[in-house]
Amino acid sequence: MTQTTHARAVLLDMDGTLVDSTSVVERLWLAWAEPHGIDPETVLSVVHGRQGHQSMAILLPERDHAINIHENQVMLANESSDVEGVVAIAGAESLLKAVEGLPHSIVTSADVALMNARMAAAGLTVPQLAVTAENVSASKPDPEGFLRGAELLGIEPADCVVFEDSGAGIQAGLAAGMRVIGVGKHAAAHNPTYVVDDLTQVAVVRMDDGFELTIG
């Protein structure tokens, strides 16, 4: 069933939404977890959508946070240099072209280096505005990143639509008071406002007072 919604800004997650980095994320995180004896299924249920140090804090709750901060920097560097298997989500390039000239931003838990590395590997152009790990004090599912994106664009949260795939990201978008388009087969489980298999199921129609998204 096709649905439509009116908006004035789009806020785009990167991993799992614009870029499929699942293979490298799972490869590096499972290698990190193995010495700690953490069950792989548990690891994969936690790490998607969050900043690395927060994932580490969840997986190793008794560990000194300073160790997590250090190891997260190592993880980010490793992720930035390992882009094997990173590809664009279907429809990502077309969506980015469709919102050119409209208020939009990436809002990602990655840092700038990792964002640039993965977007380049996927053959995608980084939007002019991006909210990255350097710009926030709290990781998704905290809404700070999305609220910061709306503030930088000068658009009220209620007039923004978020594109997200992970549970943490969907929660963050909804907590920010925004509508959320869940992308991918796992998104529906987290109760986004709308669900699509990939970005080919979204069209943008420009209007005088913003734009309309056709979903489905």
Salt bridges, closest charged atoms under 4 A:
ASP13 OD1 - LYS140 NZ 3.04
ASP15 OD1 - ARG118 NH1 2.98
GLU26 OE2 - HIS48 NE2 3.64
GLU71 OE1 - ARG63 NH2 3.11
GLU79 OE2 - ARG118 NH2 3.44
ASP82 OD1 - ARG27 NH2 2.85
GLU93 OE2 - LYS97 NZ 3.43
GLU151 OE1 - ARG148 NH1 3.25
ASP159 OD2 - ARG8 NH1 3.82
GLU164 OE2 - LYS140 NZ 2.68
ASP209 OD1 - HIS6 NE2 3.19
